[in-house]
Amino acid sequence: MLKIFLVEDEFVVREGIKNNIDWQREGFIFSGEAADGELAFPLIQKEQPDIIITDIKMPFMNGLDLSRLVLEALPQCKIIILSGHEEFSYAQEAIKIGVTEYLLKPIKSAELVKTVKKIGEQIIAEHEERANYERYKREMEENEIDIKRRLFDELVSGTIPIAKILERGKEYGLDFIAKHYQILLFRYNNNIGDETYSDEVLELGKEIITANSHYDNIIMFDRAIEGIAFLMKGDSSEHLDKTREAFVYELKEIMEKYPQVRCFGGIGTQVDKLTILSQSYESAARAYSYRFIFEKNDIISSDQISSFLHQNNDDTVLSEMELEILDLKKVDAFLKNGETEEITYFIEEFLKSIGSASEKSFLFKQYIIMSIYFTGVTFLKEIGSPDISIEEPFKGFEGIKEMCYDNQKTKEYIFRIFSVAIERRDALRNKRYHRMIDQAKEYINEHYPDEDISLNETAAFVNFSPNHFSSLFSRETGKSFIRYLTDLRMSKAREMLKCTDMRISDISVSVGYKDPHYFSYLFKKSHNFTPMQYRTSKE
């Protein structure tokens, strides 16, 4: 119920308003009273009433001064001023301040109740309007994320004419025009797995969005389970360098606050045309693939990778090398979280990171192949794959010679190991994802009448991160979460319109919309009929 607070210096009048009206029966809570504005203000701040009834002439602080203070502190609060005939000159000032009603004394209880109820209806309508706006904004944001995701893919693929890209960007308030461009790919997730729901991951994500908002020349694209892409722009190469350095510094500060979250970023080369943005993306993807080579959280550039490989390009032979340089944890990490399209990158960079012995030493190459083979078999056992067989690498001495003397055949075989393991991993995950989607659908079917059901709430129920859940839900159902929920609610509404004589306002509440106007708007948008027209057409 809405709360009322009374400010009146005349004791008899104050007691009459307080006791002669049954506020509870009228649908209000009488939350407090005071004899003047000075006493009232701290009480009002504490109680946060929806409606204040105040006299205009009072000692210490009058009704107008109180109204100014209240509307500054609580702009949503409604104020009714009570005034004598001779004080009507104050009305103009009250209107300027933003007072809702100005009533003349003496006032009858019925008139006051009527005024308060009218204002109460106005407050409820405003609450509903704000709630509808917030809901509409959430729906539009979710749709916009999907659209921007596709737009980014088109942007870096180089398959869509630039004029069309610029036009579509303009539709969504994205300005792609600049003299220099650079891509930063970034991903963050729990150390225990991408899909797991985590408050830390959510908080880090919020901080990244805030950091991005500080830069007008950086466009952020949410790529769901693939992470985030940032398109950095500059009027000159130097301007872009400064932007990138400042932004990366902010991102690294955020990363340090969440050591339990795995974060990694890859920065591509600068380009001076949108038509060759794919070059920046490809080099960023190569740097980004090093998240499996480097264990610590970091953001590295393609230039740093070149420097790293140069430093490690030595002539070490097996007799001088400690075998610990072959870090199979990196292979295992890639098998757990890598993507099929990243396999070639990973193999190239993994072998380069070991040093020249990976290509020059026959014996060490055998060791690499066998180690990766057994790592793949062990990985399949750990994830519970029903089939752990992978083609054995060597078939007799000739097979050993052929595999180890030909660098390309070595890489092709390692590629097959990764391909088989990741394919079986994804098959098992997809089974689990199907079960998760079924659980999510059951949850939505049970809770669609709840107006506040949300993607985040449903993701938490199935213990998935919101981003990952959103992407998987869209992929499995062919619809965004909001679209699926809205379609379900509309379907239930159609059933009720056809099979019951329930009032439309009651149907609206039954399918999760407290505001029947918003429900009617969505229904007409979906069916080209109002609910009443639909019901009439089915009779």
Secondary structure, 3 states (H helix, E strand, C coil): CEEEEEECCCHHHHHHHHHCCCHHHHCEEEEEEECCHHHHHHHHHHHCCCEEEEECCCCCCCHHHHHHHHHHHCCCCEEEEEECHHHCCHHHHHHHHCCCEEEECCCCHHHHHHHHHHHHHHHHHHHHHHHHHHHHHHHHHHHHHHHHHHHHHHHHHCCCCHHHHHHHHHHCCCCCCCCEEEEEEEEEEECCECCECCHHHHHHHHHHHHHHCCCCCEEEEECHHHCEEEEEEECCHHHHHHHHHHHHHHHHHHHHHCCCEEEEEEECCCECCHHHHHHHHHHHHHHHHHHHCCCCCEEEEHHHHHHHHHHCCCCCCHHHCCHHHCCHHHHHHHHHHCCHHHHHHHHHHHHHHHCCHHHHCHHHHHHHHHHHHHHHHHHHHHCCCCCCCCCCCCCHHHHHHHHHHCHHHHHHHHHHHHHHHHHHHHHHHHHHHHHHHHHHHHHHHHHCCCCCCCHHHHHHHCCECHHHHHHHHHHHHCCCHHHHHHHHHHHHHHHHHHHCCCCHHHHHHHCCCCCHHHHHHHHHHHHCCCHHHHHHHHC
